[in-house]
Amino acid sequence: ESRRRAEPMDVLPADEVLLPGMPPPPHPQFSGFTWDSHARLWVQWSNGRPIHTICVDSENSC
Protein backbone atom coordinates (compact mmCIF):
# COMPACT_ATOMS: atom_id res chain seq x y z
CA GLU A 1 0.00 0.00 0.00
CA SER A 2 2.75 2.46 0.89
CA ARG A 3 4.50 1.83 -2.44
CA ARG A 4 1.38 2.76 -4.38
CA ARG A 5 1.17 6.08 -2.55
CA ALA A 6 4.88 6.86 -2.78
CA GLU A 7 6.27 9.45 -5.17
CA PRO A 8 7.56 7.94 -8.42
CA MET A 9 11.31 7.40 -8.67
CA ASP A 10 13.23 9.65 -11.01
CA VAL A 11 16.23 7.30 -11.18
CA LEU A 12 16.43 3.54 -11.12
CA PRO A 13 17.81 1.90 -7.99
CA ALA A 14 21.45 0.94 -8.37
CA ASP A 15 24.36 0.00 -6.21
CA GLU A 16 25.92 3.20 -4.98
CA VAL A 17 29.51 3.17 -6.14
CA LEU A 18 31.65 6.06 -5.04
CA LEU A 19 35.18 6.19 -6.35
CA PRO A 20 37.89 6.32 -3.70
CA GLY A 21 38.27 9.94 -2.68
CA MET A 22 35.03 11.00 -4.41
CA PRO A 23 33.58 13.84 -2.39
CA PRO A 24 30.04 13.35 -1.12
CA PRO A 25 27.23 15.52 -2.49
CA PRO A 26 26.91 19.03 -1.00
CA HIS A 27 23.63 18.05 0.69
CA PRO A 28 21.61 14.80 0.91
CA GLN A 29 19.11 15.59 -1.89
CA PHE A 30 21.58 17.38 -4.19
CA SER A 31 20.98 17.30 -7.95
CA GLY A 32 23.59 18.79 -10.25
CA PHE A 33 27.31 18.43 -10.96
CA THR A 34 30.38 18.38 -8.73
CA TRP A 35 34.06 18.26 -9.71
CA ASP A 36 36.21 15.37 -8.46
CA SER A 37 39.70 16.85 -8.77
CA HIS A 38 41.42 13.60 -7.79
CA ALA A 39 39.81 11.54 -10.58
CA ARG A 40 39.42 14.56 -12.91
CA LEU A 41 35.75 13.80 -13.42
CA TRP A 42 32.54 15.74 -13.35
CA VAL A 43 30.03 13.76 -11.31
CA GLN A 44 26.34 14.15 -12.05
CA TRP A 45 24.07 13.72 -9.02
CA SER A 46 20.33 13.17 -8.81
CA ASN A 47 18.65 13.36 -5.41
CA GLY A 48 21.92 12.75 -3.59
CA ARG A 49 23.05 9.81 -5.74
CA PRO A 50 25.87 9.75 -8.30
CA ILE A 51 24.36 8.74 -11.64
CA HIS A 52 26.99 9.63 -14.25
CA THR A 53 30.61 10.71 -14.59
CA ILE A 54 32.18 12.78 -17.35
CA CYS A 55 35.89 12.42 -18.00
CA VAL A 56 37.77 15.57 -19.02
CA ASP A 57 41.30 14.16 -19.14
CA SER A 58 41.97 13.54 -22.83
CA GLU A 59 45.42 12.02 -22.23
CA ASN A 60 44.23 9.23 -19.93
CA SER A 61 41.17 7.07 -20.10
CA CYS A 62 38.93 7.55 -17.10
PDB file of N, CA, C, O and CB in Angstrom:
ATOM      1  N   GLU A   1       0.827  -1.198   0.000  1.00  0.00           N
ATOM      2  CA  GLU A   1       0.000   0.000   0.000  1.00  0.00           C
ATOM      3  C   GLU A   1       0.871   1.262   0.000  1.00  0.00           C
ATOM      4  O   GLU A   1       0.600   2.209  -0.738  1.00  0.00           O
ATOM      5  CB  GLU A   1      -0.941  -0.002   1.217  1.00  0.00           C
ATOM      6  N   SER A   2       1.904   1.267   0.821  1.00  0.00           N
ATOM      7  CA  SER A   2       2.753   2.464   0.888  1.00  0.00           C
ATOM      8  C   SER A   2       3.489   2.706  -0.428  1.00  0.00           C
ATOM      9  O   SER A   2       3.751   3.855  -0.783  1.00  0.00           O
ATOM     10  CB  SER A   2       3.765   2.333   2.029  1.00  0.00           C
ATOM     11  N   ARG A   3       3.822   1.649  -1.148  1.00  0.00           N
ATOM     12  CA  ARG A   3       4.500   1.826  -2.439  1.00  0.00           C
ATOM     13  C   ARG A   3       3.582   2.475  -3.467  1.00  0.00           C
ATOM     14  O   ARG A   3       4.037   3.268  -4.291  1.00  0.00           O
ATOM     15  CB  ARG A   3       4.999   0.480  -2.968  1.00  0.00           C
ATOM     16  N   ARG A   4       2.311   2.149  -3.427  1.00  0.00           N
ATOM     17  CA  ARG A   4       1.377   2.756  -4.377  1.00  0.00           C
ATOM     18  C   ARG A   4       1.237   4.247  -4.135  1.00  0.00           C
ATOM     19  O   ARG A   4       1.036   5.014  -5.076  1.00  0.00           O
ATOM     20  CB  ARG A   4       0.011   2.085  -4.286  1.00  0.00           C
ATOM     21  N   ARG A   5       1.340   4.659  -2.899  1.00  0.00           N
ATOM     22  CA  ARG A   5       1.169   6.076  -2.551  1.00  0.00           C
ATOM     23  C   ARG A   5       2.469   6.873  -2.632  1.00  0.00           C
ATOM     24  O   ARG A   5       2.453   8.102  -2.575  1.00  0.00           O
ATOM     25  CB  ARG A   5       0.597   6.195  -1.155  1.00  0.00           C
ATOM     26  N   ALA A   6       3.575   6.183  -2.763  1.00  0.00           N
ATOM     27  CA  ALA A   6       4.882   6.856  -2.781  1.00  0.00           C
ATOM     28  C   ALA A   6       5.066   7.643  -4.069  1.00  0.00           C
ATOM     29  O   ALA A   6       4.465   7.335  -5.098  1.00  0.00           O
ATOM     30  CB  ALA A   6       6.022   5.833  -2.622  1.00  0.00           C
ATOM     31  N   GLU A   7       5.911   8.668  -3.989  1.00  0.00           N
ATOM     32  CA  GLU A   7       6.271   9.447  -5.171  1.00  0.00           C
ATOM     33  C   GLU A   7       7.008   8.544  -6.155  1.00  0.00           C
ATOM     34  O   GLU A   7       7.747   7.653  -5.735  1.00  0.00           O
ATOM     35  CB  GLU A   7       7.145  10.680  -4.786  1.00  0.00           C
ATOM     36  N   PRO A   8       6.822   8.755  -7.443  1.00  0.00           N
ATOM     37  CA  PRO A   8       7.560   7.937  -8.417  1.00  0.00           C
ATOM     38  C   PRO A   8       9.055   8.235  -8.360  1.00  0.00           C
ATOM     39  O   PRO A   8       9.466   9.354  -8.053  1.00  0.00           O
ATOM     40  CB  PRO A   8       7.029   8.185  -9.842  1.00  0.00           C
ATOM     41  N   MET A   9       9.857   7.221  -8.660  1.00  0.00           N
ATOM     42  CA  MET A   9      11.306   7.395  -8.668  1.00  0.00           C
ATOM     43  C   MET A   9      11.723   8.120  -9.936  1.00  0.00           C
ATOM     44  O   MET A   9      11.151   7.900 -11.004  1.00  0.00           O
ATOM     45  CB  MET A   9      12.030   6.033  -8.557  1.00  0.00           C
ATOM     46  N   ASP A  10      12.723   8.985  -9.814  1.00  0.00           N
ATOM     47  CA  ASP A  10      13.230   9.652 -11.007  1.00  0.00           C
ATOM     48  C   ASP A  10      14.525   9.018 -11.507  1.00  0.00           C
ATOM     49  O   ASP A  10      15.014   9.369 -12.580  1.00  0.00           O
ATOM     50  CB  ASP A  10      13.453  11.125 -10.723  1.00  0.00           C
ATOM     51  N   VAL A  11      15.077   8.093 -10.739  1.00  0.00           N
ATOM     52  CA  VAL A  11      16.228   7.302 -11.185  1.00  0.00           C
ATOM     53  C   VAL A  11      16.003   5.863 -10.747  1.00  0.00           C
ATOM     54  O   VAL A  11      15.333   5.608  -9.746  1.00  0.00           O
ATOM     55  CB  VAL A  11      17.579   7.866 -10.607  1.00  0.00           C
ATOM     56  N   LEU A  12      16.555   4.943 -11.486  1.00  0.00           N
ATOM     57  CA  LEU A  12      16.426   3.541 -11.122  1.00  0.00           C
ATOM     58  C   LEU A  12      17.344   3.214  -9.960  1.00  0.00           C
ATOM     59  O   LEU A  12      18.433   3.779  -9.860  1.00  0.00           O
ATOM     60  CB  LEU A  12      16.737   2.640 -12.319  1.00  0.00           C
ATOM     61  N   PRO A  13      16.928   2.310  -9.077  1.00  0.00           N
ATOM     62  CA  PRO A  13      17.814   1.904  -7.989  1.00  0.00           C
ATOM     63  C   PRO A  13      19.068   1.249  -8.553  1.00  0.00           C
ATOM     64  O   PRO A  13      19.007   0.501  -9.528  1.00  0.00           O
ATOM     65  CB  PRO A  13      17.091   0.941  -7.023  1.00  0.00           C
ATOM     66  N   ALA A  14      20.180   1.534  -7.942  1.00  0.00           N
ATOM     67  CA  ALA A  14      21.449   0.940  -8.368  1.00  0.00           C
ATOM     68  C   ALA A  14      22.370   0.882  -7.168  1.00  0.00           C
ATOM     69  O   ALA A  14      22.182   1.595  -6.181  1.00  0.00           O
ATOM     70  CB  ALA A  14      22.102   1.749  -9.535  1.00  0.00           C
ATOM     71  N   ASP A  15      23.363   0.025  -7.270  1.00  0.00           N
ATOM     72  CA  ASP A  15      24.361  -0.005  -6.210  1.00  0.00           C
ATOM     73  C   ASP A  15      25.090   1.324  -6.226  1.00  0.00           C
ATOM     74  O   ASP A  15      25.525   1.793  -7.278  1.00  0.00           O
ATOM     75  CB  ASP A  15      25.354  -1.200  -6.384  1.00  0.00           C
ATOM     76  N   GLU A  16      25.221   1.923  -5.065  1.00  0.00           N
ATOM     77  CA  GLU A  16      25.916   3.199  -4.983  1.00  0.00           C
ATOM     78  C   GLU A  16      27.411   2.938  -4.985  1.00  0.00           C
ATOM     79  O   GLU A  16      27.947   2.337  -4.054  1.00  0.00           O
ATOM     80  CB  GLU A  16      25.492   3.991  -3.718  1.00  0.00           C
ATOM     81  N   VAL A  17      28.067   3.382  -6.013  1.00  0.00           N
ATOM     82  CA  VAL A  17      29.505   3.170  -6.138  1.00  0.00           C
ATOM     83  C   VAL A  17      30.174   4.532  -6.155  1.00  0.00           C
ATOM     84  O   VAL A  17      30.046   5.288  -7.118  1.00  0.00           O
ATOM     85  CB  VAL A  17      29.859   2.346  -7.424  1.00  0.00           C
ATOM     86  N   LEU A  18      30.880   4.834  -5.093  1.00  0.00           N
ATOM     87  CA  LEU A  18      31.654   6.062  -5.041  1.00  0.00           C
ATOM     88  C   LEU A  18      33.110   5.689  -5.262  1.00  0.00           C
ATOM     89  O   LEU A  18      33.622   4.747  -4.656  1.00  0.00           O
ATOM     90  CB  LEU A  18      31.454   6.818  -3.682  1.00  0.00           C
ATOM     91  N   LEU A  19      33.762   6.428  -6.125  1.00  0.00           N
ATOM     92  CA  LEU A  19      35.180   6.192  -6.349  1.00  0.00           C
ATOM     93  C   LEU A  19      35.954   6.588  -5.105  1.00  0.00           C
ATOM     94  O   LEU A  19      35.538   7.487  -4.375  1.00  0.00           O
ATOM     95  CB  LEU A  19      35.686   6.974  -7.583  1.00  0.00           C
ATOM     96  N   PRO A  20      37.085   5.920  -4.852  1.00  0.00           N
ATOM     97  CA  PRO A  20      37.892   6.324  -3.696  1.00  0.00           C
ATOM     98  C   PRO A  20      38.232   7.811  -3.778  1.00  0.00           C
ATOM     99  O   PRO A  20      38.716   8.289  -4.804  1.00  0.00           O
ATOM    100  CB  PRO A  20      39.189   5.482  -3.613  1.00  0.00           C
ATOM    101  N   GLY A  21      37.981   8.517  -2.718  1.00  0.00           N
ATOM    102  CA  GLY A  21      38.268   9.943  -2.679  1.00  0.00           C
ATOM    103  C   GLY A  21      37.178  10.812  -3.276  1.00  0.00           C
ATOM    104  O   GLY A  21      37.286  12.037  -3.243  1.00  0.00           O
ATOM    105  N   MET A  22      36.117  10.201  -3.828  1.00  0.00           N
ATOM    106  CA  MET A  22      35.034  11.002  -4.407  1.00  0.00           C
ATOM    107  C   MET A  22      34.329  11.761  -3.289  1.00  0.00           C
ATOM    108  O   MET A  22      33.867  11.161  -2.319  1.00  0.00           O
ATOM    109  CB  MET A  22      34.022  10.104  -5.191  1.00  0.00           C
ATOM    110  N   PRO A  23      34.249  13.073  -3.427  1.00  0.00           N
ATOM    111  CA  PRO A  23      33.577  13.844  -2.386  1.00  0.00           C
ATOM    112  C   PRO A  23      32.081  13.543  -2.376  1.00  0.00           C
ATOM    113  O   PRO A  23      31.486  13.294  -3.424  1.00  0.00           O
ATOM    114  CB  PRO A  23      33.815  15.348  -2.591  1.00  0.00           C
ATOM    115  N   PRO A  24      31.483  13.566  -1.199  1.00  0.00           N
ATOM    116  CA  PRO A  24      30.037  13.347  -1.119  1.00  0.00           C
ATOM    117  C   PRO A  24      29.290  14.539  -1.714  1.00  0.00           C
ATOM    118  O   PRO A  24      29.891  15.588  -1.946  1.00  0.00           O
ATOM    119  CB  PRO A  24      29.600  13.116   0.348  1.00  0.00           C
ATOM    120  N   PRO A  25      27.999  14.391  -1.963  1.00  0.00           N
ATOM    121  CA  PRO A  25      27.231  15.518  -2.492  1.00  0.00           C
ATOM    122  C   PRO A  25      27.164  16.643  -1.462  1.00  0.00           C
ATOM    123  O   PRO A  25      27.287  16.390  -0.263  1.00  0.00           O
ATOM    124  CB  PRO A  25      25.807  15.068  -2.892  1.00  0.00           C
ATOM    125  N   PRO A  26      26.968  17.890  -1.918  1.00  0.00           N
ATOM    126  CA  PRO A  26      26.911  19.030  -1.000  1.00  0.00           C
ATOM    127  C   PRO A  26      25.807  18.924   0.053  1.00  0.00           C
ATOM    128  O   PRO A  26      25.973  19.418   1.168  1.00  0.00           O
ATOM    129  CB  PRO A  26      26.720  20.290  -1.784  1.00  0.00           C
ATOM    130  N   HIS A  27      24.698  18.294  -0.281  1.00  0.00           N
ATOM    131  CA  HIS A  27      23.629  18.046   0.687  1.00  0.00           C
ATOM    132  C   HIS A  27      22.904  16.773   0.269  1.00  0.00           C
ATOM    133  O   HIS A  27      23.012  16.369  -0.889  1.00  0.00           O
ATOM    134  CB  HIS A  27      22.635  19.263   0.776  1.00  0.00           C
ATOM    135  N   PRO A  28      22.165  16.125   1.175  1.00  0.00           N
ATOM    136  CA  PRO A  28      21.605  14.797   0.913  1.00  0.00           C
ATOM    137  C   PRO A  28      20.741  14.671  -0.344  1.00  0.00           C
ATOM    138  O   PRO A  28      20.764  13.617  -0.981  1.00  0.00           O
ATOM    139  CB  PRO A  28      20.802  14.389   2.072  1.00  0.00           C
ATOM    140  N   GLN A  29      19.996  15.679  -0.720  1.00  0.00           N
ATOM    141  CA  GLN A  29      19.112  15.586  -1.888  1.00  0.00           C
ATOM    142  C   GLN A  29      19.645  16.369  -3.087  1.00  0.00           C
ATOM    143  O   GLN A  29      18.871  16.788  -3.948  1.00  0.00           O
ATOM    144  CB  GLN A  29      17.723  16.089  -1.529  1.00  0.00           C
ATOM    145  N   PHE A  30      20.955  16.568  -3.146  1.00  0.00           N
ATOM    146  CA  PHE A  30      21.578  17.379  -4.188  1.00  0.00           C
ATOM    147  C   PHE A  30      21.355  16.795  -5.581  1.00  0.00           C
ATOM    148  O   PHE A  30      21.487  15.588  -5.780  1.00  0.00           O
ATOM    149  CB  PHE A  30      23.065  17.515  -3.921  1.00  0.00           C
ATOM    150  N   SER A  31      21.020  17.645  -6.534  1.00  0.00           N
ATOM    151  CA  SER A  31      20.976  17.302  -7.955  1.00  0.00           C
ATOM    152  C   SER A  31      21.800  18.341  -8.698  1.00  0.00           C
ATOM    153  O   SER A  31      21.591  19.543  -8.527  1.00  0.00           O
ATOM    154  CB  SER A  31      19.496  17.245  -8.498  1.00  0.00           C
ATOM    155  N   GLY A  32      22.724  17.888  -9.511  1.00  0.00           N
ATOM    156  CA  GLY A  32      23.593  18.794 -10.251  1.00  0.00           C
ATOM    157  C   GLY A  32      24.933  18.129 -10.492  1.00  0.00           C
ATOM    158  O   GLY A  32      25.028  16.902 -10.521  1.00  0.00           O
ATOM    159  N   PHE A  33      25.974  18.941 -10.665  1.00  0.00           N
ATOM    160  CA  PHE A  33      27.306  18.430 -10.964  1.00  0.00           C
ATOM    161  C   PHE A  33      28.291  18.888  -9.902  1.00  0.00           C
ATOM    162  O   PHE A  33      28.188  19.999  -9.383  1.00  0.00           O
ATOM    163  CB  PHE A  33      27.766  18.888 -12.356  1.00  0.00           C
ATOM    164  N   THR A  34      29.253  18.018  -9.581  1.00  0.00           N
ATOM    165  CA  THR A  34      30.384  18.379  -8.732  1.00  0.00           C
ATOM    166  C   THR A  34      31.659  17.943  -9.454  1.00  0.00           C
ATOM    167  O   THR A  34      31.628  17.055 -10.306  1.00  0.00           O
ATOM    168  CB  THR A  34      30.273  17.713  -7.303  1.00  0.00           C
ATOM    169  N   TRP A  35      32.766  18.570  -9.107  1.00  0.00           N
ATOM    170  CA  TRP A  35      34.057  18.263  -9.709  1.00  0.00           C
ATOM    171  C   TRP A  35      34.855  17.390  -8.763  1.00  0.00           C
ATOM    172  O   TRP A  35      35.051  17.761  -7.605  1.00  0.00           O
ATOM    173  CB  TRP A  35      34.836  19.552 -10.049  1.00  0.00           C
ATOM    174  N   ASP A  36      35.317  16.242  -9.223  1.00  0.00           N
ATOM    175  CA  ASP A  36      36.207  15.374  -8.462  1.00  0.00           C
ATOM    176  C   ASP A  36      37.616  15.623  -8.990  1.00  0.00           C
ATOM    177  O   ASP A  36      38.005  15.072 -10.020  1.00  0.00           O
ATOM    178  CB  ASP A  36      35.794  13.848  -8.587  1.00  0.00           C
ATOM    179  N   SER A  37      38.376  16.451  -8.287  1.00  0.00           N
ATOM    180  CA  SER A  37      39.699  16.852  -8.774  1.00  0.00           C
ATOM    181  C   SER A  37      40.696  15.698  -8.751  1.00  0.00           C
ATOM    182  O   SER A  37      41.634  15.678  -9.548  1.00  0.00           O
ATOM    183  CB  SER A  37      40.233  18.004  -7.942  1.00  0.00           C
ATOM    184  N   HIS A  38      40.508  14.749  -7.859  1.00  0.00           N
ATOM    185  CA  HIS A  38      41.422  13.605  -7.789  1.00  0.00           C
ATOM    186  C   HIS A  38      41.281  12.726  -9.036  1.00  0.00           C
ATOM    187  O   HIS A  38      42.284  12.350  -9.643  1.00  0.00           O
ATOM    188  CB  HIS A  38      41.150  12.772  -6.513  1.00  0.00           C
ATOM    189  N   ALA A  39      40.056  12.402  -9.415  1.00  0.00           N
ATOM    190  CA  ALA A  39      39.808  11.542 -10.579  1.00  0.00           C
ATOM    191  C   ALA A  39      39.667  12.341 -11.872  1.00  0.00           C
ATOM    192  O   ALA A  39      39.601  11.763 -12.956  1.00  0.00           O
ATOM    193  CB  ALA A  39      38.554  10.711 -10.356  1.00  0.00           C
ATOM    194  N   ARG A  40      39.621  13.661 -11.760  1.00  0.00           N
ATOM    195  CA  ARG A  40      39.422  14.561 -12.905  1.00  0.00           C
ATOM    196  C   ARG A  40      38.139  14.213 -13.658  1.00  0.00           C
ATOM    197  O   ARG A  40      38.129  14.025 -14.875  1.00  0.00           O
ATOM    198  CB  ARG A  40      40.629  14.492 -13.862  1.00  0.00           C
ATOM    199  N   LEU A  41      37.067  14.137 -12.885  1.00  0.00           N
ATOM    200  CA  LEU A  41      35.752  13.799 -13.422  1.00  0.00           C
ATOM    201  C   LEU A  41      34.714  14.794 -12.941  1.00  0.00           C
ATOM    202  O   LEU A  41      34.780  15.276 -11.810  1.00  0.00           O
ATOM    203  CB  LEU A  41      35.350  12.376 -13.021  1.00  0.00           C
ATOM    204  N   TRP A  42      33.760  15.097 -13.796  1.00  0.00           N
ATOM    205  CA  TRP A  42      32.540  15.741 -13.351  1.00  0.00           C
ATOM    206  C   TRP A  42      31.604  14.615 -12.935  1.00  0.00           C
ATOM    207  O   TRP A  42      31.464  13.624 -13.652  1.00  0.00           O
ATOM    208  CB  TRP A  42      31.906  16.663 -14.475  1.00  0.00           C
ATOM    209  N   VAL A  43      30.972  14.762 -11.796  1.00  0.00           N
ATOM    210  CA  VAL A  43      30.033  13.758 -11.305  1.00  0.00           C
ATOM    211  C   VAL A  43      28.643  14.365 -11.338  1.00  0.00           C
ATOM    212  O   VAL A  43      28.404  15.423 -10.757  1.00  0.00           O
ATOM    213  CB  VAL A  43      30.406  13.275  -9.864  1.00  0.00           C
ATOM    214  N   GLN A  44      27.733  13.695 -12.016  1.00  0.00           N
ATOM    215  CA  GLN A  44      26.341  14.146 -12.052  1.00  0.00           C
ATOM    216  C   GLN A  44      25.581  13.437 -10.937  1.00  0.00           C
ATOM    217  O   GLN A  44      25.665  12.218 -10.785  1.00  0.00           O
ATOM    218  CB  GLN A  44      25.683  13.865 -13.449  1.00  0.00           C
ATOM    219  N   TRP A  45      24.836  14.225 -10.160  1.00  0.00           N
ATOM    220  CA  TRP A  45      24.072  13.720  -9.025  1.00  0.00           C
ATOM    221  C   TRP A  45      22.586  13.942  -9.268  1.00  0.00           C
ATOM    222  O   TRP A  45      22.184  14.933  -9.878  1.00  0.00           O
ATOM    223  CB  TRP A  45      24.517  14.406  -7.711  1.00  0.00           C
ATOM    224  N   SER A  46      21.786  13.017  -8.788  1.00  0.00           N
ATOM    225  CA  SER A  46      20.334  13.167  -8.812  1.00  0.00           C
ATOM    226  C   SER A  46      19.799  12.719  -7.462  1.00  0.00           C
ATOM    227  O   SER A  46      19.934  11.556  -7.083  1.00  0.00           O
ATOM    228  CB  SER A  46      19.687  12.346  -9.981  1.00  0.00           C
ATOM    229  N   ASN A  47      19.194  13.647  -6.745  1.00  0.00           N
ATOM    230  CA  ASN A  47      18.647  13.363  -5.413  1.00  0.00           C
ATOM    231  C   ASN A  47      19.669  12.704  -4.493  1.00  0.00           C
ATOM    232  O   ASN A  47      19.355  11.745  -3.788  1.00  0.00           O
ATOM    233  CB  ASN A  47      17.426  12.471  -5.534  1.00  0.00           C
ATOM    234  N   GLY A  48      20.893  13.228  -4.507  1.00  0.00           N
ATOM    235  CA  GLY A  48      21.925  12.752  -3.595  1.00  0.00           C
ATOM    236  C   GLY A  48      22.646  11.496  -4.027  1.00  0.00           C
ATOM    237  O   GLY A  48      23.431  10.944  -3.256  1.00  0.00           O
ATOM    238  N   ARG A  49      22.400  11.024  -5.253  1.00  0.00           N
ATOM    239  CA  ARG A  49      23.047   9.808  -5.738  1.00  0.00           C
ATOM    240  C   ARG A  49      23.865  10.102  -6.987  1.00  0.00           C
ATOM    241  O   ARG A  49      23.391  10.805  -7.880  1.00  0.00           O
ATOM    242  CB  ARG A  49      22.004   8.719  -6.029  1.00  0.00           C
ATOM    243  N   PRO A  50      25.095   9.574  -7.068  1.00  0.00           N
ATOM    244  CA  PRO A  50      25.870   9.749  -8.297  1.00  0.00           C
ATOM    245  C   PRO A  50      25.261   8.886  -9.400  1.00  0.00           C
ATOM    246  O   PRO A  50      25.041   7.689  -9.211  1.00  0.00           O
ATOM    247  CB  PRO A  50      27.370   9.382  -8.071  1.00  0.00           C
ATOM    248  N   ILE A  51      24.990   9.502 -10.558  1.00  0.00           N
ATOM    249  CA  ILE A  51      24.362   8.737 -11.639  1.00  0.00           C
ATOM    250  C   ILE A  51      25.206   8.699 -12.906  1.00  0.00           C
ATOM    251  O   ILE A  51      24.951   7.879 -13.788  1.00  0.00           O
ATOM    252  CB  ILE A  51      23.007   9.318 -11.959  1.00  0.00           C
ATOM    253  N   HIS A  52      26.208   9.573 -13.017  1.00  0.00           N
ATOM    254  CA  HIS A  52      26.988   9.626 -14.251  1.00  0.00           C
ATOM    255  C   HIS A  52      28.288  10.366 -13.974  1.00  0.00           C
ATOM    256  O   HIS A  52      28.330  11.276 -13.146  1.00  0.00           O
ATOM    257  CB  HIS A  52      26.188  10.316 -15.398  1.00  0.00           C
ATOM    258  N   THR A  53      29.353   9.971 -14.674  1.00  0.00           N
ATOM    259  CA  THR A  53      30.608  10.714 -14.594  1.00  0.00           C
ATOM    260  C   THR A  53      31.025  11.120 -15.996  1.00  0.00           C
ATOM    261  O   THR A  53      30.738  10.428 -16.974  1.00  0.00           O
ATOM    262  CB  THR A  53      31.722   9.870 -13.907  1.00  0.00           C
ATOM    263  N   ILE A  54      31.706  12.253 -16.076  1.00  0.00           N
ATOM    264  CA  ILE A  54      32.178  12.777 -17.353  1.00  0.00           C
ATOM    265  C   ILE A  54      33.673  13.028 -17.226  1.00  0.00           C
ATOM    266  O   ILE A  54      34.112  13.855 -16.427  1.00  0.00           O
ATOM    267  CB  ILE A  54      31.412  14.087 -17.760  1.00  0.00           C
ATOM    268  N   CYS A  55      34.439  12.309 -18.017  1.00  0.00           N
ATOM    269  CA  CYS A  55      35.892  12.423 -17.997  1.00  0.00           C
ATOM    270  C   CYS A  55      36.320  13.645 -18.806  1.00  0.00           C
ATOM    271  O   CYS A  55      35.789  13.892 -19.889  1.00  0.00           O
ATOM    272  CB  CYS A  55      36.555  11.137 -18.553  1.00  0.00           C
ATOM    273  N   VAL A  56      37.273  14.403 -18.287  1.00  0.00           N
ATOM    274  CA  VAL A  56      37.772  15.568 -19.020  1.00  0.00           C
ATOM    275  C   VAL A  56      39.274  15.475 -19.278  1.00  0.00           C
ATOM    276  O   VAL A  56      39.876  16.421 -19.786  1.00  0.00           O
ATOM    277  CB  VAL A  56      37.457  16.848 -18.250  1.00  0.00           C
ATOM    278  N   ASP A  57      39.874  14.358 -18.935  1.00  0.00           N
ATOM    279  CA  ASP A  57      41.305  14.160 -19.135  1.00  0.00           C
ATOM    280  C   ASP A  57      41.513  13.423 -20.448  1.00  0.00           C
ATOM    281  O   ASP A  57      41.365  12.202 -20.502  1.00  0.00           O
ATOM    282  CB  ASP A  57      41.940  13.377 -17.948  1.00  0.00           C
ATOM    283  N   SER A  58      41.853  14.148 -21.506  1.00  0.00           N
ATOM    284  CA  SER A  58      41.967  13.540 -22.831  1.00  0.00           C
ATOM    285  C   SER A  58      43.201  12.647 -22.976  1.00  0.00           C
ATOM    286  O   SER A  58      43.245  11.807 -23.875  1.00  0.00           O
ATOM    287  CB  SER A  58      42.002  14.621 -23.884  1.00  0.00           C
ATOM    288  N   GLU A  59      44.198  12.812 -22.114  1.00  0.00           N
ATOM    289  CA  GLU A  59      45.420  12.018 -22.226  1.00  0.00           C
ATOM    290  C   GLU A  59      45.279  10.634 -21.603  1.00  0.00           C
ATOM    291  O   GLU A  59      45.947   9.692 -22.029  1.00  0.00           O
ATOM    292  CB  GLU A  59      46.570  12.749 -21.575  1.00  0.00           C
ATOM    293  N   ASN A  60      44.430  10.506 -20.616  1.00  0.00           N
ATOM    294  CA  ASN A  60      44.230   9.226 -19.930  1.00  0.00           C
ATOM    295  C   ASN A  60      42.778   8.817 -20.049  1.00  0.00           C
ATOM    296  O   ASN A  60      41.879   9.658 -20.086  1.00  0.00           O
ATOM    297  CB  ASN A  60      44.649   9.315 -18.440  1.00  0.00           C
ATOM    298  N   SER A  61      42.561   7.520 -20.109  1.00  0.00           N
ATOM    299  CA  SER A  61      41.166   7.069 -20.098  1.00  0.00           C
ATOM    300  C   SER A  61      40.687   7.060 -18.652  1.00  0.00           C
ATOM    301  O   SER A  61      41.424   6.667 -17.747  1.00  0.00           O
ATOM    302  CB  SER A  61      41.011   5.646 -20.756  1.00  0.00           C
ATOM    303  N   CYS A  62      39.497   7.479 -18.452  1.00  0.00           N
ATOM    304  CA  CYS A  62      38.931   7.548 -17.100  1.00  0.00           C
ATOM    305  C   CYS A  62      38.170   6.283 -16.774  1.00  0.00           C
ATOM    306  O   CYS A  62      37.623   6.157 -15.678  1.00  0.00           O
ATOM    307  CB  CYS A  62      38.012   8.763 -16.957  1.00  0.00           C
TER     308      CYS A  62
END
